[in-house]
Amino acid sequence: MKILIRHKGAPPIHLCFPTRMLVNRPLARLLIQQIERETKTNLGAIGAQDLDRLIDEVLRLKKKYPHLDLVDVASWDGDIVQINL
């Protein structure tokens, strides 16, 4: 996964992470817990099988579309944020 942030008047920020590091069961569980804490909602209906299917699908998409844009935002003042799978 590649993250690019460009802000007018500042050097660009390039972050590269292995997709396997970001898409795994322990991290997904941690993110679900954090989302539940912050939003005060119950996402407990997401089980281990659902997480496995989601992770498998993201990895399949990574293989099929290696440069898939997940986020591509440009503001009116020239700031850019791009996240590629």
JORA-V979355 format. One record per helix or strand. SS is the DSSP state (~ for helix, > for strand). FROM is the first residue (numbers start at 1). LEN is the number of residues. Records with the same first field share a line. If there is no record, write none. Layout:
BEGIN
SS->FROM-LEN ; FROM-LEN
END
This chain:
BEGIN
>->2-5 ; 13-4 ; 69-6 ; 80-5
~->19-4 ; 25-15 ; 48-17
END
